[in-house]
Amino acid sequence: MDDEKKIHLKVDENITLREVLEKIEEIQQENPDREVFFDGDEQAICSIPRRAPRK
């Protein structure tokens, strides 16, 4: 999965939780084909490609 993960924004201690959530929403709207999330290990907003649901 790591080869498919894209880091959009590194987060530091100066950004608020509200700003992180707003940025996640913005990135999700710009990338509807990707699942956007906060990665605590990377301290960054990241995304991975969406996968088709299994049947």
C-alpha positions as a Markdown table, in Angstrom:
| # | Residue | x | y | z |
|---|---|---|---|---|
| 1 | Met | 0.0 | 0.0 | 0.0 |
| 2 | Asp | 2.8 | 2.5 | 0.7 |
| 3 | Asp | 3.7 | 2.7 | -3.0 |
| 4 | Glu | 0.1 | 4.0 | -3.6 |
| 5 | Lys | 0.1 | 6.4 | -0.6 |
| 6 | Lys | 0.5 | 10.1 | -1.5 |
| 7 | Ile | 1.4 | 12.7 | 1.1 |
| 8 | His | -0.5 | 15.9 | 0.4 |
| 9 | Leu | 0.5 | 18.1 | 3.5 |
| 10 | Lys | 2.8 | 17.7 | 6.4 |
| 11 | Val | 1.2 | 18.9 | 9.6 |
| 12 | Asp | 3.0 | 20.7 | 12.4 |
| 13 | Glu | 2.0 | 21.9 | 15.8 |
| 14 | Asn | 0.8 | 25.3 | 14.5 |
| 15 | Ile | -2.2 | 23.9 | 12.6 |
| 16 | Thr | -5.5 | 23.4 | 14.5 |
| 17 | Leu | -7.6 | 20.3 | 14.3 |
| 18 | Arg | -10.3 | 22.3 | 12.5 |
| 19 | Glu | -7.8 | 23.3 | 9.9 |
| 20 | Val | -6.7 | 19.7 | 9.4 |
| 21 | Leu | -10.3 | 18.6 | 8.9 |
| 22 | Glu | -11.0 | 21.4 | 6.5 |
| 23 | Lys | -7.9 | 20.6 | 4.5 |
| 24 | Ile | -8.9 | 16.9 | 4.4 |
| 25 | Glu | -12.3 | 17.9 | 3.0 |
| 26 | Glu | -10.7 | 20.2 | 0.4 |
| 27 | Ile | -8.2 | 17.5 | -0.7 |
| 28 | Gln | -11.0 | 14.9 | -0.9 |
| 29 | Gln | -13.1 | 17.2 | -3.1 |
| 30 | Glu | -10.1 | 17.8 | -5.4 |
| 31 | Asn | -9.4 | 14.0 | -5.5 |
| 32 | Pro | -12.7 | 12.1 | -5.5 |
| 33 | Asp | -10.9 | 8.9 | -6.7 |
| 34 | Arg | -8.8 | 8.8 | -3.5 |
| 35 | Glu | -9.5 | 8.1 | 0.1 |
| 36 | Val | -8.0 | 11.0 | 2.2 |
| 37 | Phe | -7.0 | 10.6 | 5.8 |
| 38 | Phe | -4.7 | 11.8 | 8.5 |
| 39 | Asp | -1.7 | 9.5 | 9.0 |
| 40 | Gly | -0.4 | 9.9 | 12.6 |
| 41 | Asp | 2.9 | 8.1 | 11.9 |
| 42 | Glu | 3.7 | 10.5 | 9.0 |
| 43 | Gln | 2.1 | 13.5 | 10.8 |
| 44 | Ala | 0.6 | 14.3 | 7.4 |
| 45 | Ile | -2.6 | 14.3 | 5.4 |
| 46 | Cys | -2.3 | 11.4 | 2.9 |
| 47 | Ser | -4.5 | 9.6 | 0.4 |
| 48 | Ile | -4.7 | 6.2 | -1.2 |
| 49 | Pro | -6.6 | 5.2 | -4.3 |
| 50 | Arg | -10.2 | 4.1 | -3.7 |
| 51 | Arg | -10.9 | 0.5 | -4.4 |
| 52 | Ala | -14.0 | -1.0 | -5.9 |
| 53 | Pro | -16.1 | -2.8 | -3.2 |
| 54 | Arg | -15.8 | -6.5 | -3.1 |
| 55 | Lys | -18.8 | -8.6 | -4.0 |
